[in-house]
């Protein structure tokens, strides 16, 4: 991913305000897209949970998380993003997914989904 950062000079205050508004609008759109992707990612927890249950695997898979972090770290390096912060985001997504898997497996134990 290539950076789009460039030093911007403005002709007037209105131009700066327009860029600010346009940028904020795009951030809002991206936030909505991120939410949708997080929802999609989390909704896969049921498939993962029932597969792990059948395969007699624990919810926590240290080797899988290591692979995910290595991939994310490489992407961060390529894009110039802060690895520590992105790792924290990935950790939060992983916790969200594991919590969903635990809820699903508890429901399965009770005989319901």
KEKE-3310 file (N, C-alpha, C; in steps of 0.2 Angstrom, whole numbers, plus 5000, padded with zeros to 4 digits):
npx = (5004:5003:5008:4997:5000:5004:5011:5000:4994:4984:4973:4964:4954:4941:4944:4952:4943:4934:4941:4944:4930:4927:4937:4933:4920:4924:4931:4920:4913:4922:4923:4910:4912:4922:4915:4906:4914:4920:4909:4906:4917:4916:4904:4908:4912:4904:4904:4918:4918:4910:4917:4929:4925:4920:4932:4939:4947:4955:4948:4957:4970:4986:4996:4990:4986:4999:5003:4994:4997:5011:5008:5001:5010:5020:5012:5010:5023:5026:5017:5020:5013:5010:5015:5013:5001:4992:4993:4987:4974:4971:4972:4961:4951:4953:4950:4936:4931:4934:4927:4914:4914:4915:4903:4894:4898:4894:4880:4879:4882:4871:4862:4856:4856)
npy = (4994:5011:5026:5041:5053:5070:5086:5098:5113:5127:5138:5146:5148:5142:5131:5123:5120:5113:5101:5096:5092:5083:5073:5069:5064:5053:5046:5042:5034:5024:5019:5013:5003:4996:4992:4983:4973:4969:4963:4953:4945:4941:4934:4922:4915:4905:4894:4891:4888:4876:4868:4867:4861:4848:4843:4842:4853:4866:4882:4892:4895:4895:4894:4897:4911:4916:4915:4924:4936:4937:4939:4951:4960:4960:4966:4979:4983:4985:4995:5005:5007:5008:4995:4990:4995:4991:4977:4977:4980:4969:4959:4962:4960:4946:4942:4946:4937:4924:4925:4925:4912:4905:4908:4902:4888:4886:4887:4876:4866:4866:4862:4870:4883)
npz = (5000:4996:5002:5003:5008:5007:5007:5009:5002:5005:4996:5002:5017:5015:5006:5014:5024:5016:5012:5025:5028:5018:5020:5033:5031:5022:5032:5040:5032:5030:5043:5044:5035:5041:5053:5047:5042:5053:5059:5050:5051:5065:5064:5059:5069:5074:5064:5066:5079:5080:5072:5078:5090:5085:5080:5092:5097:5106:5110:5110:5100:5099:5089:5078:5080:5081:5068:5062:5068:5063:5049:5050:5055:5045:5035:5041:5042:5028:5025:5033:5045:5063:5072:5085:5089:5079:5081:5094:5090:5082:5092:5100:5091:5090:5103:5104:5094:5100:5112:5106:5101:5113:5119:5109:5110:5123:5122:5113:5122:5130:5122:5112:5099)
capx = (5000:5007:5005:4994:5002:5008:5010:4994:4994:4978:4973:4960:4951:4936:4947:4954:4937:4931:4945:4942:4924:4928:4941:4929:4915:4927:4932:4914:4912:4927:4921:4905:4915:4926:4910:4903:4919:4921:4903:4907:4923:4914:4899:4911:4914:4899:4908:4924:4917:4907:4922:4934:4922:4920:4939:4941:4952:4953:4946:4963:4975:4992:5000:4986:4987:5006:5003:4990:5002:5016:5006:4999:5016:5023:5008:5012:5030:5025:5013:5022:5009:5012:5014:5010:4994:4988:4993:4982:4968:4970:4971:4954:4947:4953:4946:4929:4929:4935:4921:4908:4915:4913:4895:4891:4899:4890:4874:4878:4882:4864:4857:4853:4860)
capy = (5000:5017:5032:5046:5059:5075:5092:5102:5120:5130:5145:5150:5144:5138:5125:5119:5117:5108:5095:5093:5089:5078:5068:5066:5060:5047:5042:5039:5028:5018:5016:5009:4997:4992:4988:4978:4968:4966:4959:4947:4941:4938:4929:4916:4911:4899:4889:4890:4884:4870:4864:4865:4856:4842:4841:4842:4858:4871:4888:4896:4891:4899:4894:4901:4918:4918:4916:4930:4942:4938:4942:4958:4963:4961:4971:4985:4985:4987:5001:5010:5008:5006:4987:4988:4997:4986:4971:4977:4979:4961:4955:4964:4956:4939:4941:4946:4930:4919:4926:4922:4905:4902:4908:4897:4882:4885:4886:4869:4861:4867:4859:4876:4888)
capz = (5000:4995:5006:4999:5011:5004:5010:5006:5003:5003:4993:5007:5022:5012:5003:5020:5027:5011:5013:5031:5028:5013:5024:5039:5028:5020:5038:5042:5027:5031:5050:5043:5032:5046:5057:5043:5041:5060:5060:5046:5054:5071:5062:5057:5075:5074:5060:5069:5086:5079:5069:5084:5094:5082:5080:5099:5097:5111:5107:5110:5096:5099:5083:5073:5082:5079:5061:5060:5070:5058:5043:5051:5056:5038:5032:5044:5040:5021:5024:5038:5051:5070:5073:5091:5089:5075:5085:5099:5087:5080:5099:5102:5086:5092:5109:5102:5091:5105:5116:5103:5101:5120:5119:5105:5113:5129:5119:5111:5128:5133:5117:5108:5096)
cpx = (5004:5004:5003:4996:5006:5006:5005:4995:4987:4978:4969:4957:4945:4939:4949:4948:4933:4935:4944:4936:4924:4931:4937:4923:4918:4929:4926:4912:4916:4925:4915:4907:4918:4921:4908:4908:4920:4915:4903:4912:4920:4908:4902:4913:4910:4903:4914:4923:4915:4913:4927:4931:4922:4927:4943:4947:4950:4951:4952:4968:4981:4996:4996:4986:4994:5006:4999:4994:5008:5014:5004:5005:5020:5019:5010:5018:5030:5022:5015:5018:5012:5010:5011:5003:4990:4988:4988:4975:4966:4969:4964:4949:4947:4949:4938:4927:4929:4929:4915:4908:4913:4906:4892:4892:4895:4883:4873:4878:4874:4859:4854:4858:4856)
cpy = (5006:5022:5038:5053:5063:5081:5096:5109:5123:5137:5149:5145:5140:5131:5120:5116:5112:5101:5092:5089:5083:5072:5065:5062:5053:5042:5039:5033:5022:5015:5012:5003:4993:4988:4982:4972:4965:4961:4953:4942:4938:4933:4923:4912:4905:4893:4887:4886:4877:4865:4862:4860:4849:4839:4841:4846:4863:4878:4892:4892:4896:4899:4898:4909:4920:4919:4922:4936:4943:4941:4949:4962:4965:4966:4978:4988:4988:4994:5006:5012:5005:4999:4986:4990:4992:4979:4971:4977:4972:4957:4956:4960:4948:4938:4941:4939:4924:4919:4923:4915:4901:4902:4903:4890:4880:4883:4878:4864:4861:4864:4864:4880:4894)
cpz = (5000:4999:5001:5003:5007:5007:5006:5007:5001:5001:4998:5012:5020:5010:5009:5023:5023:5012:5019:5031:5024:5017:5029:5036:5025:5026:5040:5038:5029:5038:5049:5039:5037:5051:5053:5043:5048:5061:5056:5049:5061:5069:5060:5063:5076:5070:5063:5075:5085:5076:5074:5088:5091:5082:5087:5100:5103:5107:5106:5106:5095:5093:5078:5074:5080:5072:5059:5062:5065:5052:5044:5052:5050:5035:5035:5042:5032:5021:5029:5044:5057:5071:5079:5092:5085:5078:5091:5096:5085:5087:5101:5097:5088:5098:5108:5099:5096:5110:5113:5102:5108:5121:5115:5108:5119:5127:5117:5116:5130:5128:5112:5105:5095)
residu = (UNK:UNK:UNK:UNK:UNK:UNK:UNK:UNK:UNK:UNK:UNK:UNK:UNK:UNK:UNK:UNK:UNK:UNK:UNK:UNK:UNK:UNK:UNK:UNK:UNK:UNK:UNK:UNK:UNK:UNK:UNK:UNK:UNK:UNK:UNK:UNK:UNK:UNK:UNK:UNK:UNK:UNK:UNK:UNK:UNK:UNK:UNK:UNK:UNK:UNK:UNK:UNK:UNK:UNK:UNK:UNK:UNK:UNK:UNK:UNK:UNK:UNK:UNK:UNK:UNK:UNK:UNK:UNK:UNK:UNK:UNK:UNK:UNK:UNK:UNK:UNK:UNK:UNK:UNK:UNK:UNK:UNK:UNK:UNK:UNK:UNK:UNK:UNK:UNK:UNK:UNK:UNK:UNK:UNK:UNK:UNK:UNK:UNK:UNK:UNK:UNK:UNK:UNK:UNK:UNK:UNK:UNK:UNK:UNK:UNK:UNK:UNK:UNK)
# end
